[in-house]
Amino acid sequence: MKVSCRDLYAALRTELAPLLEGLGFTRVKEPRLGWARSTNAGRVAVFFQCDKWGWDESWGARFTVEFERSDPQAQAGGRADRIGYLLEGFPALDELRRCNNAVIERLPGTTGGKLVVARLPDGTDFVAVGVQADPEPAIYGRDLWLSYHSVEDARQWAGYFKRNLVHFITLFEGGVLSEQRQARARFDACASRVQACRDVEERARMLEAYARAETDPHFASGALQWLGYLREQAGGARSGGSPQPGPDRLPP
């Protein structure tokens, strides 16, 4: 039986509305399912967002969770986090991965062997058809989408968020950052400086300095990867070949 986005939202609303309304949240009228409350630091909102591609008989559908804060007094205006980045570096991110894997592993497409994995020219594998469970422990942030196929899946997700959503909101409101998320902030600051610079040699020096100073090996490796692209680009320009383009931002 097809399970629509409306069905998912109904299951979530049943479990979460009493919980959030008891904390001073009220429903937000927009296509996403959301609640918001006003605080001294501005308006805080949480939204459940369905994937635009809808439900598939073999692979079901997906959704994500977004946290938003708007502060009219702040110069930047506010901030937003998706759940896969909010939980970066916390054990809850890997718990969420395992819960999602459990759903993916019982999808009809998975049990029916319909997953199609293809390979790019550089040797990188990617999912061409379907949804694949993530076998690696989740430490670093990612754009995480959660799968569901049945009404029971929707109810299980509703129960999960009933148990955990208040904690996630507390992390977001308090601006609590793991060591990995703090490393990402340093990484992003470096990326902004590099992207604003037009001199290739100076960009390379920035990346080298960042990689030497960065204590998180994941993000240091990302800077070195981008540095490699810059060097290939410079070499390609000198030789007249077609250089490999650098990434728009430091990976991943």
Buried (B, 14 or more C-beta within 10 A) or exposed (E): EEBEBEBBBBBBBEBBBEBBEEEEBEEBEEEBBBBBBEEEEBBBBBBBBBBEEEBBEBBBBBBBBBBBBBBEEEEEEBBBBBBBBBBBBBEBBBBBBEBBBEBBEBBEBBEEEEBEEEEEEEEEEEEEEBBBBBEEEBBBBBEBBBBBBBBEBBBBBBEBBBEBBBEBBEBBBEEEBBEBBEBBEBBEEBBEBBEEBEEBEEBBBBBEEBBEEBEBEBBBBBBBBBBEBBBBBBEBEEEEEEBEEBEEBBBE
